[in-house]
Amino acid sequence: MGGADAPWFWIVRSNPAPAKVIFFTNSNGFRLQGPKINGYPEIWSEWCSAALCITRIYQYNGQRYILAHEYHEENEPEP
């Protein structure tokens, strides 16, 4: 699902029932990255505009993913 700015992503765990959202982000995309923490890989998401890129790293805390690190990088205009 997406909006005007970036798509939205969810990870839903359905075992044990009932189903539960353990991760949500609005970003340009995300990737699962090792090493595993509490049995789940880290998630790296990135959102970029013409002026700025934001990378967020999430780690699983046993119940859901939480934000562990966030990095901002300004994009340099081309000459």
ZAKOLMAR-401179 format. One record per atom (N, C-alpha, C): residue in one letter; chain; atom name; x, y, z. Coordinates in steps of 0.2 Angstrom, whole numbers, plus 5000, padded with zeros to 4 digits. Atoms other than C-alpha are relative to their C-alpha. Layout:
N
["A" "A" "CA" [X Y Z]];
...
END
This chain:
79
["M" "A" "N" [5004 4994 5000]];
["M" "A" "CA" [5000 5000 5000]];
["M" "A" "C" [5004 5006 5000]];
["G" "A" "N" [4996 4994 5001]];
["G" "A" "CA" [5007 5017 4996]];
["G" "A" "C" [4996 5007 5000]];
["G" "A" "N" [5003 4993 5000]];
["G" "A" "CA" [5003 5036 4998]];
["G" "A" "C" [5004 5004 4995]];
["A" "A" "N" [4997 4995 5004]];
["A" "A" "CA" [5009 5051 4989]];
["A" "A" "C" [5008 5000 5001]];
["D" "A" "N" [4993 5000 4999]];
["D" "A" "CA" [5026 5050 4997]];
["D" "A" "C" [5004 4994 5000]];
["A" "A" "N" [4997 5007 4999]];
["A" "A" "CA" [5031 5032 5001]];
["A" "A" "C" [4995 4995 5001]];
["P" "A" "N" [5004 5006 4998]];
["P" "A" "CA" [5024 5015 5002]];
["P" "A" "C" [5000 4998 5007]];
["W" "A" "N" [5000 5003 4993]];
["W" "A" "CA" [5020 5007 5019]];
["W" "A" "C" [5001 4993 5000]];
["F" "A" "N" [4998 5007 4999]];
["F" "A" "CA" [5026 4990 5024]];
["F" "A" "C" [4998 4998 5007]];
["W" "A" "N" [5001 5003 4993]];
["W" "A" "CA" [5020 4979 5038]];
["W" "A" "C" [5003 4993 5000]];
["I" "A" "N" [4998 5007 4999]];
["I" "A" "CA" [5027 4962 5044]];
["I" "A" "C" [4995 4998 5006]];
["V" "A" "N" [5005 5003 4995]];
["V" "A" "CA" [5013 4952 5053]];
["V" "A" "C" [5002 4993 5002]];
["R" "A" "N" [4998 5007 4997]];
["R" "A" "CA" [5017 4937 5064]];
["R" "A" "C" [4993 4997 5002]];
["S" "A" "N" [5007 5003 4999]];
["S" "A" "CA" [5002 4925 5064]];
["S" "A" "C" [5001 4993 5005]];
["N" "A" "N" [4999 5006 4996]];
["N" "A" "CA" [5010 4911 5075]];
["N" "A" "C" [5004 5002 5006]];
["P" "A" "N" [5007 5003 4998]];
["P" "A" "CA" [5005 4910 5089]];
["P" "A" "C" [4995 5005 4999]];
["A" "A" "N" [5006 4996 5002]];
["A" "A" "CA" [4988 4916 5085]];
["A" "A" "C" [4998 5005 5007]];
["P" "A" "N" [5002 4997 5006]];
["P" "A" "CA" [4981 4929 5085]];
["P" "A" "C" [5005 5004 4996]];
["A" "A" "N" [4995 4997 5004]];
["A" "A" "CA" [4990 4938 5071]];
["A" "A" "C" [5002 5007 5003]];
["K" "A" "N" [4998 4994 4997]];
["K" "A" "CA" [5000 4953 5077]];
["K" "A" "C" [5005 5004 4995]];
["V" "A" "N" [4995 4996 5004]];
["V" "A" "CA" [5009 4967 5068]];
["V" "A" "C" [5006 5001 5004]];
["I" "A" "N" [4994 5000 4996]];
["I" "A" "CA" [5027 4966 5073]];
["I" "A" "C" [5005 5006 4997]];
["F" "A" "N" [4996 4995 5003]];
["F" "A" "CA" [5034 4979 5061]];
["F" "A" "C" [4996 5004 4995]];
["F" "A" "N" [5003 4996 5005]];
["F" "A" "CA" [5028 4994 5051]];
["F" "A" "C" [5005 5006 4999]];
["T" "A" "N" [4996 4994 5002]];
["T" "A" "CA" [5037 5008 5041]];
["T" "A" "C" [4997 5003 4994]];
["N" "A" "N" [5001 4997 5006]];
["N" "A" "CA" [5034 5020 5028]];
["N" "A" "C" [5006 5002 4997]];
["S" "A" "N" [4993 4999 5003]];
["S" "A" "CA" [5049 5020 5017]];
["S" "A" "C" [5000 4999 4993]];
["N" "A" "N" [5000 5002 5007]];
["N" "A" "CA" [5055 5018 4999]];
["N" "A" "C" [5001 4993 4999]];
["G" "A" "N" [4999 5008 5000]];
["G" "A" "CA" [5060 5000 5004]];
["G" "A" "C" [5003 4998 5006]];
["F" "A" "N" [4996 5003 4994]];
["F" "A" "CA" [5068 4989 5017]];
["F" "A" "C" [5003 4993 4998]];
["R" "A" "N" [4997 5006 5001]];
["R" "A" "CA" [5079 4974 5018]];
["R" "A" "C" [5001 4997 5007]];
["L" "A" "N" [4998 5004 4994]];
["L" "A" "CA" [5082 4960 5031]];
["L" "A" "C" [5007 4999 4999]];
["Q" "A" "N" [4992 5000 4999]];
["Q" "A" "CA" [5100 4961 5037]];
["Q" "A" "C" [5002 4996 5006]];
["G" "A" "N" [4997 5004 4994]];
["G" "A" "CA" [5110 4949 5048]];
["G" "A" "C" [5004 5005 5004]];
["P" "A" "N" [5001 5006 4996]];
["P" "A" "CA" [5114 4946 5062]];
["P" "A" "C" [4993 5000 5003]];
["K" "A" "N" [5007 5001 4997]];
["K" "A" "CA" [5098 4939 5070]];
["K" "A" "C" [5001 5002 5007]];
["I" "A" "N" [5001 4998 4993]];
["I" "A" "CA" [5093 4946 5087]];
["I" "A" "C" [4993 4998 5002]];
["N" "A" "N" [5007 5004 4997]];
["N" "A" "CA" [5080 4936 5097]];
["N" "A" "C" [4997 4996 4994]];
["G" "A" "N" [5002 5004 5005]];
["G" "A" "CA" [5079 4925 5082]];
["G" "A" "C" [4997 5003 4993]];
["Y" "A" "N" [5003 4996 5006]];
["Y" "A" "CA" [5074 4939 5069]];
["Y" "A" "C" [5006 5004 4998]];
["P" "A" "N" [4995 4996 5003]];
["P" "A" "CA" [5085 4948 5057]];
["P" "A" "C" [4999 5008 5001]];
["E" "A" "N" [5001 4993 5000]];
["E" "A" "CA" [5088 4967 5058]];
["E" "A" "C" [4996 5002 4994]];
["I" "A" "N" [5003 4998 5006]];
["I" "A" "CA" [5078 4977 5046]];
["I" "A" "C" [5003 5007 4999]];
["W" "A" "N" [4998 4993 5002]];
["W" "A" "CA" [5085 4992 5037]];
["W" "A" "C" [4995 5003 4995]];
["S" "A" "N" [5005 4997 5005]];
["S" "A" "CA" [5073 5004 5029]];
["S" "A" "C" [5004 5007 4998]];
["E" "A" "N" [4998 4994 5002]];
["E" "A" "CA" [5077 5019 5019]];
["E" "A" "C" [4995 5004 4996]];
["W" "A" "N" [5005 4995 5004]];
["W" "A" "CA" [5067 5035 5013]];
["W" "A" "C" [5005 5005 4998]];
["C" "A" "N" [4997 4994 5003]];
["C" "A" "CA" [5074 5048 5002]];
["C" "A" "C" [4996 5005 4996]];
["S" "A" "N" [5003 4994 5004]];
["S" "A" "CA" [5069 5065 4995]];
["S" "A" "C" [5006 5003 4996]];
["A" "A" "N" [4994 4997 5004]];
["A" "A" "CA" [5079 5076 4983]];
["A" "A" "C" [5005 5003 5005]];
["A" "A" "N" [4995 4997 4995]];
["A" "A" "CA" [5087 5084 4999]];
["A" "A" "C" [5003 4996 5005]];
["L" "A" "N" [4998 5004 4994]];
["L" "A" "CA" [5088 5070 5012]];
["L" "A" "C" [4999 4993 4999]];
["C" "A" "N" [5001 5007 5000]];
["C" "A" "CA" [5090 5052 5014]];
["C" "A" "C" [5000 4998 5008]];
["I" "A" "N" [5001 5003 4993]];
["I" "A" "CA" [5085 5043 5031]];
["I" "A" "C" [5001 4993 5000]];
["T" "A" "N" [4999 5007 4999]];
["T" "A" "CA" [5091 5026 5035]];
["T" "A" "C" [4998 4998 5007]];
["R" "A" "N" [5002 5002 4993]];
["R" "A" "CA" [5083 5017 5050]];
["R" "A" "C" [5001 4993 5001]];
["I" "A" "N" [4998 5007 4998]];
["I" "A" "CA" [5089 5001 5058]];
["I" "A" "C" [4995 4998 5006]];
["Y" "A" "N" [5004 5002 4995]];
["Y" "A" "CA" [5076 4991 5068]];
["Y" "A" "C" [5002 4993 5002]];
["Q" "A" "N" [4998 5007 4997]];
["Q" "A" "CA" [5079 4976 5080]];
["Q" "A" "C" [4994 4997 5003]];
["Y" "A" "N" [5006 5004 4997]];
["Y" "A" "CA" [5067 4963 5086]];
["Y" "A" "C" [5002 5000 5008]];
["N" "A" "N" [4999 5000 4993]];
["N" "A" "CA" [5065 4965 5105]];
["N" "A" "C" [4996 4994 5004]];
["G" "A" "N" [5004 5006 4997]];
["G" "A" "CA" [5055 4948 5108]];
["G" "A" "C" [4993 5001 4999]];
["Q" "A" "N" [5007 4999 5001]];
["Q" "A" "CA" [5038 4956 5105]];
["Q" "A" "C" [4999 5004 4993]];
["R" "A" "N" [5001 4996 5006]];
["R" "A" "CA" [5040 4968 5090]];
["R" "A" "C" [5007 5003 4998]];
["Y" "A" "N" [4994 4996 5002]];
["Y" "A" "CA" [5053 4978 5080]];
["Y" "A" "C" [5000 5007 5003]];
["I" "A" "N" [4999 4993 4998]];
["I" "A" "CA" [5060 4994 5088]];
["I" "A" "C" [5005 5003 4997]];
["L" "A" "N" [4995 4996 5003]];
["L" "A" "CA" [5070 5008 5081]];
["L" "A" "C" [5007 5000 5004]];
["A" "A" "N" [4993 5000 4996]];
["A" "A" "CA" [5089 5005 5086]];
["A" "A" "C" [5004 5006 4998]];
["H" "A" "N" [4995 4994 5002]];
["H" "A" "CA" [5098 5018 5075]];
["H" "A" "C" [4996 5004 4994]];
["E" "A" "N" [5003 4996 5006]];
["E" "A" "CA" [5093 5032 5063]];
["E" "A" "C" [5006 5005 4998]];
["Y" "A" "N" [4995 4996 5003]];
["Y" "A" "CA" [5105 5041 5051]];
["Y" "A" "C" [4997 5004 4995]];
["H" "A" "N" [5002 4995 5005]];
["H" "A" "CA" [5102 5057 5041]];
["H" "A" "C" [5006 5002 4996]];
["E" "A" "N" [4994 4998 5005]];
["E" "A" "CA" [5112 5061 5025]];
["E" "A" "C" [4997 5005 4995]];
["E" "A" "N" [5003 4995 5005]];
["E" "A" "CA" [5109 5077 5015]];
["E" "A" "C" [5003 4999 4994]];
["N" "A" "N" [4998 5001 5006]];
["N" "A" "CA" [5110 5075 4997]];
["N" "A" "C" [5003 5007 4997]];
["E" "A" "N" [4997 4994 5003]];
["E" "A" "CA" [5122 5087 4988]];
["E" "A" "C" [4997 5002 4993]];
["P" "A" "N" [5002 4998 5007]];
["P" "A" "CA" [5115 5097 4973]];
["P" "A" "C" [5006 4999 4995]];
["E" "A" "N" [4995 5001 5005]];
["E" "A" "CA" [5124 5093 4957]];
["E" "A" "C" [5001 5007 4997]];
["P" "A" "N" [4999 4993 5003]];
["P" "A" "CA" [5133 5108 4949]];
["P" "A" "C" [4997 5001 4993]];
END
